[in-house]
Amino acid sequence: MAEPREFLSIDEAAEMIGWNRATVFEWVKTLGIQTHKFVRNRKTYITAADVARLQEIKEKPWTAPERKSEEAA
């Protein structure tokens, strides 16, 4: 049985959610999700919990935080 992973690359997260990389990066920025880089690895990673959060937002958009008034303008 495969062990659950703590971190997934942005590419893996995008594939799992069904979004493209740019959409994942945009949501990471919007939600202030912390990204991680590891030694001798050029990829960007986010936690599995954050990937689950993004998956929930895709499935239930009303769970996403509301836009701030200055962003809506």
Residue, then its C-alpha position, 0 to 999 in steps of 0.5 A: m500500500a502506498e504511503p500518503r505523501e506530505f508534499l506534491s509538486i505543482d504539476e502533480a497538484a494540477e493533474m490531481i485537481g484537473w486544473n492547469r499549472a497557471t490556475v494552481f499558481e493563481w490560487v496559491k497566490t490568492l489564498g496565500i498558500q506557502t510553497h516549498k522548494f527542496v535541495r537540488n530540486r527545481k520544482t515547487y511543492i505545496t502540502a497535500a493538505d493544501v492540495a485537498r483544500l484546492q480540490e474542495i474549492k474546485e468541487k465547492p466554489w462557495t468554500a473559497p474566501e470572498r474577494k477583497s473589495e480592492e481586488a474586485a475593482 
